[in-house]
């Protein structure tokens, strides 16, 4: 297995990959469509794109601005961007429902521009509990949105 780190918005790589993983990346790229097109071009026929992006557009606030986010996503907006760039969505689900409440409070209500260590500590302690609950009950919203997609037009066996 070989790992490559590159700038998806400006990549010049010509090789094909089995998987492209973007964890909290796409929201920082001004030209998200260009980045998704670059990723699709670099995916092999059976390749997968894994995205983790911030969810809930209504929660966009001062923390997002301070972190350099251009946007947050909904199921609809991420699906639309993926389909517009030639992907078939295989999986999409919200994660971290409880974290969204804290993010909204800190970034929209209090309007903080810096993450407080004590708030992050509470979050870290809640993650194992929320992870267990969210495995059983899929949240209808959350702080993050997880998506797995492949290039449209290929069967599951890669043909």
Helices and strands as residue ranges (DSSP letters): E 17-23, G 26-28, H 32-42, E 43-54, G 57-59, H 62-66, H 75-84, E 87-95, H 97-104, I 105-109, H 117-136, E 144-151
